[in-house]
């Protein structure tokens, strides 16, 4: 599936080539199995790709909201705000967020307001060199009606989240993590994959 240019920061690529294989990682920021896959790919596998397959494969992080965790929407909104503010930092922010994912689990968000959660997410963005005030400005929701009287106004990334959700629904992806290889679900890749497992898979499929 094509990547909307406004979400270009979701792409992790070492070499610009028209003939790249594409691995799409459908991940949820508050899913432990998504964290495991992300950390392995970002910390261990991408360096291998840069060394051996820079002109052959790219990764795309597809933000997959899992609504049975209410905070999932909030953390993915933060990712969308980073894409608008500083897309080159999206993967760095995603790593920082996965590293602190338990801070945004149900039990650690249930007693705070939505905007308070946004404040914490914005500070996390600030920690990787992103303007946290800009991020919070996109996330914060007013407690007053809009000029036309509307009280369901959303925030500065609501429309982007709608686009992400619509695109993901077209794939039928449900479980996180799910990996698509050149647009087709690749059931052979699991969250338990080690660096060595990934190296064997890459050698077989993209070498």
C-alpha positions in Angstrom: 0.0 0.0 0.0 1.2 3.5 -0.8 2.4 5.8 1.9 0.7 9.1 2.2 3.4 11.8 1.8 2.2 13.5 5.0 3.3 10.4 6.8 6.7 10.1 5.1 8.4 10.0 8.5 7.0 6.5 9.0 9.5 5.2 6.4 12.9 3.9 7.6 15.2 3.5 4.6 18.9 3.5 4.1 18.9 4.1 0.3 16.5 5.8 -2.1 15.7 3.3 -4.8 12.6 2.7 -6.9 13.0 -1.1 -6.6 12.9 -1.6 -2.8 11.1 -4.4 -1.1 8.8 -3.1 1.6 8.2 -4.5 5.1 5.3 -2.8 6.7 5.2 -3.2 10.5 1.7 -2.7 12.0 2.4 -1.9 15.6 0.6 -0.5 18.6 2.6 1.6 21.0 1.0 0.0 24.0 1.4 -3.6 22.8 4.3 -5.5 24.5 4.7 -7.7 21.4 4.9 -4.7 19.2 7.6 -3.3 21.4 9.6 -6.4 21.2 9.5 -6.4 17.4 10.2 -2.7 17.1 13.2 -2.8 19.4 14.7 -5.7 17.5 14.2 -4.1 14.1 15.3 -0.6 15.1 18.3 -1.5 17.3 19.6 -4.7 15.6 18.1 -5.4 12.2 18.2 -2.0 10.5 22.0 -1.7 11.0 22.3 -5.0 9.1 20.0 -3.6 6.4 22.1 -0.5 6.0 25.2 -2.7 5.7 23.9 -5.5 3.4 20.5 -4.5 1.9 20.5 -0.7 1.8 19.3 -0.7 -1.9 16.9 -3.6 -1.5 14.5 -3.1 1.5 12.7 -0.5 3.5 10.6 -0.5 6.6 7.3 1.4 7.2 5.8 1.7 10.7 2.1 1.6 10.3 0.5 2.9 13.5 -2.2 0.4 14.5 -4.6 1.8 17.2 -6.0 -1.0 19.4 -9.1 0.7 20.9 -9.6 -1.8 23.8 -6.7 0.2 25.3 -8.1 3.7 25.5 -4.6 5.2 25.8 -3.7 3.6 22.4 -5.4 6.4 20.6 -3.6 9.1 22.7 -0.1 7.7 22.1 -0.7 7.3 18.4 -2.0 10.9 18.3 1.4 11.8 19.7 3.1 9.9 16.9 1.0 11.8 14.4 1.9 15.1 16.1 5.6 14.2 15.7 5.0 13.4 12.0 3.7 16.9 11.6 6.3 18.6 13.7 9.5 16.8 13.0 9.0 13.8 10.8 12.8 13.0 10.7 12.5 12.2 14.5 9.5 9.9 14.2 11.4 6.7 14.6 13.5 8.1 17.5 10.3 9.2 19.2 8.7 5.8 18.6 11.7 4.1 20.2 11.5 6.5 23.2 7.7 5.8 23.5 8.1 2.0 23.2 10.9 2.2 25.9 8.4 3.9 28.2 5.3 2.2 27.0 4.2 0.9 30.5 3.9 4.6 31.6 0.9 4.7 29.2 -0.7 1.4 30.0 -4.3 1.4 31.4 -3.4 1.5 35.1 -1.0 4.4 34.6 -3.5 6.6 32.6 -6.9 5.8 34.1 -6.7 8.5 36.8 -5.4 11.4 34.7 -7.1 13.7 32.3 -6.6 13.3 28.6 -4.6 16.6 28.3 -2.3 15.4 31.2 -1.5 12.3 29.2 -0.7 14.6 26.3 1.6 16.6 28.5 3.6 13.6 29.4 3.8 12.5 25.7 4.9 15.9 24.7 7.7 15.8 27.3 8.8 12.5 25.9 9.0 14.1 22.4 11.1 16.9 23.9 13.5 14.3 25.2 14.5 13.3 21.6 15.0 16.9 20.4 11.4 17.7 19.3 9.7 21.0 20.3 7.4 19.7 23.0 5.3 22.9 23.0 4.5 22.4 19.3 3.6 18.7 19.9 1.3 19.6 22.9 -0.3 22.4 20.8 -1.4 19.8 18.3 -2.6 17.4 20.9 -4.4 19.5 23.5 -8.2 19.5 23.5 -10.1 22.6 24.5 -12.7 22.4 27.3 -14.8 25.1 25.6 -17.1 24.8 22.6 -15.8 25.8 19.2 -17.0 29.1 17.6 -19.9 27.2 15.9 -20.9 25.6 19.2 -19.4 22.2 18.4 -18.2 20.3 21.5 -16.6 17.4 19.6 -13.8 19.3 18.0 -10.9 16.9 18.3 -7.4 18.2 18.1 -4.7 19.2 15.6 -4.1 15.6 14.5 -7.6 14.2 14.4 -7.8 14.3 10.6 -4.4 12.5 10.3 -5.6 9.8 12.7 -8.7 9.3 10.5 -6.5 8.8 7.5 -4.3 6.3 9.2 -7.3 4.3 10.5 -9.0 4.3 7.1 -5.8 3.0 5.4 -5.2 0.3 8.0 -8.8 -0.9 7.8 -8.3 -1.6 4.1 -5.7 -4.2 4.9 -7.9 -6.0 7.3 -5.0 -6.1 9.9 -6.2 -6.9 13.4 -3.4 -8.5 15.5 -0.3 -6.5 16.5 2.3 -6.9 15.4 1.4 -7.9 11.9 4.0 -7.6 9.0 3.2 -7.1 5.4 5.9 -7.9 2.8 5.3 -6.1 -0.5 1.7 -5.7 0.4 1.0 -9.3 1.5 0.8 -10.6 5.1 4.0 -12.3 6.0 3.0 -14.9 8.6 6.5 -16.2 8.9 7.8 -13.2 10.8 7.0 -13.2 14.5 7.5 -10.8 17.4 9.9 -13.4 18.9 12.3 -13.0 15.9 15.8 -12.4 17.0 18.4 -10.6 15.0 19.6 -13.9 13.7 16.1 -14.9 12.7 15.7 -11.7 10.8 19.1 -12.1 9.1 18.1 -15.6 7.9 14.7 -14.2 6.6 16.4 -11.3 4.8 18.9 -13.6 3.2 16.1 -15.9 1.9 13.7 -13.1 0.8 15.6 -10.0 -0.3 19.2 -11.0 -0.9 
